């Protein structure tokens, strides 16, 4: 099957050895945990809970340090507490953590000063330094990603136990060699045991392609990102392929429309999917459709525009009488300067100060809590409108 966004591995023999090693590696999560998350997401599908999903755009191996993991965990839990109080519903907290090491790219290659090299595709594949050695895909990184994910997950489990909270992990199911190698057969069927839930991105969601075929076969709860070019027929084809039994909690659609398009495109998708009887969880990704290039060449996003897309998402669901299931964001617990705005505003002049992302710009801790407060206000309004 066609498989978009795959690395061009130069050493196929080394790749086969790396995949074989992964196939013998311990599972990172348990099937029973994935089933429990599916049950939690079923409550979201019924309008009885909310999803809060967030973390790095692209995790890095060097970033798997205790203080950074702890900061992201605490930021997400603080956001969840703010939202839960306003929504008067439990929050299902999912980290883009312990596995978000691969990224799709708009271009397969990058050119600087007349030199063209493969694009950086995340630490799972290659390194970010602009040298031929760093940018060559290295199969040995697959096993390292598993080890670093295990270390991250161990700390997350300890933090969750200490705080008496549930915390789930997720990443984009992008590099298929990695995902297949960590898929395990069970009496209930195959599970991807590298994370509790995985998603397919906007660039790899065609129903006849390998990524959709893969997630159709696993028992994990799964998600698909849908952008402004998605048609109702596209969405219905994905539902039929991925959730033929119409099982609540099985499938989430993550709408990443952009603030300019969400009010125009999303209503038909939600209406047609709802009319087809699908209990899809609808979540808003207000980040990816609102990225632009600032002076100085920094990719950035404006917090007020992010909130506007979220507001449009709620307006659509309010008009249709459906449940706005939650938010999927890119954030960090550190005080980086990658997105603009906030209560303690980051200005264009501040962007170079702490622009540390491995790929796309993330909300810092203060901006993340600003977003949580905005989300809380939207849920409070939504609850009032239902009375």
C-alpha positions in Angstrom: 0.0 0.0 0.0 1.1 3.6 -0.5 2.8 4.9 2.7 3.5 8.6 2.8 6.1 10.4 4.9 8.4 7.4 5.4 12.1 7.8 5.8 14.4 6.8 3.0 16.5 4.3 5.0 19.8 3.9 3.2 20.8 0.6 4.9 18.0 -1.9 4.6 19.9 -4.6 6.3 20.5 -2.4 9.4 16.8 -1.5 9.3 15.8 -5.2 9.4 18.1 -5.8 12.3 16.7 -2.8 14.2 13.1 -4.0 13.6 13.9 -7.5 14.7 15.4 -6.1 17.9 12.3 -4.0 18.6 10.1 -7.0 18.0 11.8 -8.7 21.0 11.6 -5.5 23.2 9.2 -5.4 26.2 5.9 -3.7 25.6 5.6 -0.2 27.0 1.9 -0.3 27.9 -0.6 -3.1 28.6 -3.6 -4.1 26.5 -5.8 -3.6 29.6 -4.6 0.0 29.9 -5.6 0.7 26.3 -9.0 -0.8 27.0 -9.5 1.4 30.0 -8.6 4.5 28.0 -11.2 3.4 25.3 -13.8 3.2 28.1 -12.8 6.7 29.3 -13.1 8.0 25.8 -16.5 6.4 25.5 -17.7 8.7 28.3 -16.4 11.6 26.2 -18.3 10.3 23.2 -21.5 10.3 25.3 -20.9 13.9 26.4 -19.9 13.0 29.9 -16.2 13.9 30.0 -13.6 16.0 28.2 -10.2 15.3 26.6 -7.1 17.3 27.3 -4.2 16.2 25.1 -0.9 18.0 24.9 2.9 17.9 24.9 5.8 18.6 22.6 5.4 18.9 18.9 8.4 16.6 18.7 10.0 15.1 21.7 13.8 14.8 21.7 16.0 12.2 23.3 18.0 14.8 25.1 14.8 16.4 26.4 13.8 13.3 28.3 15.0 14.8 31.6 13.2 14.5 34.8 12.6 18.2 35.3 11.1 18.6 31.8 8.9 15.6 32.0 7.7 16.7 35.4 7.0 20.2 34.2 4.9 19.0 31.3 3.0 16.5 33.5 2.3 19.2 36.1 1.2 21.7 33.5 -1.3 19.3 31.9 -2.7 18.3 35.3 -3.1 22.0 36.3 -4.9 22.6 33.0 -7.1 19.6 33.6 -8.1 20.9 37.1 -9.1 24.2 35.7 -11.2 22.7 32.9 -12.8 20.0 35.1 -14.1 22.6 37.5 -15.8 24.7 34.8 -17.0 21.8 32.7 -18.3 20.0 35.8 -17.1 16.8 34.1 -14.0 14.6 34.5 -11.0 15.3 32.2 -9.2 12.5 30.3 -5.6 13.7 30.3 -3.4 12.4 27.5 0.2 13.4 26.9 2.0 13.7 23.6 4.7 12.0 25.5 6.9 8.8 25.7 6.9 8.3 22.0 6.3 11.5 20.0 9.7 11.2 18.2 8.7 11.3 14.6 7.3 14.2 12.5 5.9 14.5 9.0 7.4 17.2 6.9 6.1 19.4 4.1 9.3 18.7 2.1 11.5 15.6 2.0 14.7 17.8 1.7 16.0 21.0 3.1 18.4 23.4 1.3 20.7 25.9 3.0 23.4 27.9 1.3 23.2 25.8 -1.7 23.5 22.5 0.2 20.5 20.0 0.1 20.0 17.4 2.8 17.2 15.2 4.0 14.7 17.0 6.2 14.8 16.4 10.0 12.1 13.9 10.7 12.4 13.6 14.4 14.9 11.9 16.7 13.3 8.5 15.8 14.8 8.9 12.3 17.7 11.4 12.2 19.2 14.3 14.0 18.5 18.0 13.6 22.1 19.3 12.9 22.5 20.3 9.3 25.2 17.8 8.3 25.1 14.8 6.0 25.9 12.5 8.9 23.1 13.9 11.2 20.4 14.0 8.5 21.0 10.4 7.2 18.2 8.2 8.6 19.7 5.8 11.2 17.8 2.6 12.0 19.6 2.3 15.4 17.4 5.3 16.6 14.4 3.0 16.6 15.7 1.0 19.6 16.9 4.2 21.3 13.4 5.7 20.9 12.0 2.6 22.7 14.5 2.9 25.6 13.9 6.7 26.1 10.1 6.1 25.9 10.4 3.5 28.6 12.3 5.8 30.8 9.8 8.6 30.3 6.9 6.3 30.9 8.4 5.0 34.1 8.5 8.6 35.5 5.0 9.4 34.3 3.6 6.3 36.0 5.3 7.4 39.3 4.1 11.0 39.0 0.5 9.8 38.2 0.6 7.4 41.2 1.9 10.2 43.5 -0.8 12.6 42.4 -3.5 9.9 42.2 -4.4 10.8 38.7 -4.8 8.9 35.5 -2.4 9.8 32.7 -2.3 8.3 29.2 0.3 8.4 26.5 0.0 9.0 22.8 2.0 9.7 19.6 1.5 9.9 15.9 1.7 6.5 14.3 4.0 7.7 11.5 7.1 5.5 11.0 5.5 2.2 10.2 8.5 0.0 10.9 8.5 1.2 14.5 4.7 0.9 15.0 4.5 -2.6 13.5 7.5 -3.9 15.5 5.8 -2.8 18.8 2.4 -4.3 17.8 1.6 -7.5 19.8 -1.0 -10.1 19.3 -3.4 -10.9 22.1 -6.5 -13.1 22.5 -8.6 -9.9 21.8 -6.6 -8.9 18.8 -3.4 -6.9 18.0 -2.5 -3.8 20.1 0.1 -1.2 19.5 1.8 -1.4 22.9 4.1 1.6 22.5 1.3 3.9 23.6 -2.2 3.9 24.9 -3.5 5.6 21.9 -2.0 6.7 18.5 -3.2 9.0 15.8 -2.9 9.3 12.0 -2.0 12.8 10.8 -3.6 14.9 8.1 -0.9 14.0 5.6 -1.3 10.2 6.0 -5.1 9.8 6.4 -6.1 8.6 2.9 -8.4 5.5 3.5 -6.5 3.4 0.9 -3.1 4.0 2.4 -0.9 2.0 4.7 -1.4 4.2 7.8 -5.1 3.9 7.9 -4.9 0.2 7.1 -2.5 -0.2 10.0 -4.7 1.6 12.7 -7.8 -0.2 11.4 -6.2 -3.5 12.5 -5.2 -2.6 16.1 -7.5 -2.6 19.2 -6.2 0.7 20.7 -8.4 3.7 20.7 -7.2 5.7 17.7 -7.6 9.2 16.3 -7.3 10.8 12.9 -6.6 14.5 12.2 -8.9 16.1 9.7 -8.0 19.4 8.1 -9.9 22.0 6.0 -9.7 19.9 2.8 -11.6 17.0 4.5 -15.0 16.4 2.9 -18.0 14.7 4.6 -17.4 11.7 2.3 -13.8 11.5 3.4 -14.9 11.5 7.1 -17.6 8.9 6.5 -15.1 6.6 4.6 -12.7 6.9 7.6 -15.6 6.0 10.0 -16.5 2.9 8.0 -12.9 1.8 7.7 -11.9 2.4 11.3 -15.0 2.0 13.4 -17.4 -0.3 11.5 -19.0 -1.5 14.7 -19.7 2.1 15.8 -18.0 1.5 19.2 -17.9 4.5 21.5 -14.4 5.5 22.4 -12.8 3.7 19.5 -12.4 6.7 17.1 -11.6 10.4 17.6 -11.5 13.0 14.9 -9.1 15.8 15.7 -10.2 18.9 13.7 -7.3 21.1 12.7 -9.0 23.6 10.5 -7.4 27.0 11.3 -9.4 29.9 12.8 -10.4 31.1 9.3 -11.9 27.8 8.2 -13.3 26.1 11.3 -16.8 27.8 11.2 -17.2 27.0 7.5 -15.8 23.5 7.1 -16.5 21.8 10.5 -20.4 22.0 10.5 -20.9 19.7 7.6 -18.4 17.1 8.9 -20.0 16.9 12.3 -23.5 16.9 11.0 -22.9 14.1 8.4 -20.9 11.9 10.8 -23.5 12.4 13.5 -26.4 11.6 11.1 -24.5 8.4 10.2 -24.8 7.2 13.8 -21.1 7.3 14.5 -20.2 8.0 18.2 -16.9 9.8 17.2 -15.2 12.0 19.8 -14.6 15.4 18.3 -11.5 17.2 19.5 -10.0 20.6 18.4 -6.4 21.0 17.5 -6.2 24.8 17.3 -2.5 24.9 16.7 -1.6 23.5 13.3 -3.9 25.6 11.1 -2.6 28.8 12.6 1.1 28.7 12.1 2.9 31.5 10.3 6.4 32.8 9.7 7.4 35.8 11.7 10.1 38.3 10.9 13.5 36.6 11.4 12.2 33.3 10.1 10.6 31.9 13.2 7.6 29.7 12.9 5.0 30.9 15.4 1.4 31.0 16.5 -0.7 33.7 18.2 -2.5 32.7 21.3 -5.6 34.8 20.5 -6.0 33.1 17.2 -5.6 29.7 18.8 -8.4 30.6 21.2 -10.5 31.9 18.3 -10.4 28.6 16.6 -11.3 26.9 19.8 -14.2 29.3 20.1 -15.4 28.5 16.6 -15.2 24.8 17.4 -17.5 25.3 20.3 -19.9 27.5 18.2 -20.3 24.7 15.7 -21.1 22.1 18.3 -23.5 24.4 20.2 -25.4 25.0 16.9 -25.6 21.3 16.2 -26.4 20.2 19.7 -23.2 18.0 19.8 -20.5 17.6 22.4 -17.2 19.5 22.0 -15.0 16.7 23.2 -11.8 18.6 24.1 -8.5 20.0 22.9 -5.2 18.7 21.4 -2.4 21.1 21.9 1.4 21.5 21.5 2.9 22.7 24.8 5.7 22.5 27.2 6.0 23.2 30.9 9.0 25.5 30.3 9.0 29.2 29.8 9.9 29.1 26.1 9.2 32.0 23.7 7.8 30.3 20.7 4.1 31.4 20.5 3.0 35.0 20.7 0.7 36.6 23.3 -0.5 35.5 26.7 -1.1 37.1 30.1 2.6 37.6 30.3 2.9 38.3 26.6 5.6 37.0 24.3 6.3 39.6 21.6 7.9 39.1 18.2 11.1 40.6 19.6 11.1 37.9 22.3 11.0 34.9 19.9 14.8 34.4 19.7 15.2 34.5 23.5 14.1 30.8 24.2 13.0 29.3 20.9 13.8 25.7 21.7 11.3 23.5 19.8 12.6 20.7 17.6 9.9 21.4 15.1 6.7 23.6 15.6 6.2 26.3 18.2 4.7 25.3 21.5 2.7 27.2 24.2 4.8 27.8 27.3 3.5 27.1 30.8 1.8 30.4 31.3 0.2 30.4 27.8 -1.0 26.8 28.4 -2.8 27.9 31.6 -4.2 30.9 29.7 -5.6 28.4 27.2 -7.0 26.2 30.0 -8.9 29.2 31.4 -10.3 30.1 28.0 -11.3 26.5 27.5 -12.9 26.6 31.0 -14.9 29.7 30.0 -16.1 28.0 26.8 -17.3 24.9 28.7 -19.0 27.0 31.3 -20.9 28.8 28.5 -21.6 25.5 26.8 -23.1 24.1 30.0 -25.3 27.1 30.5 -26.6 26.9 26.9 -27.7 23.3 27.4 -29.9 24.1 30.4 
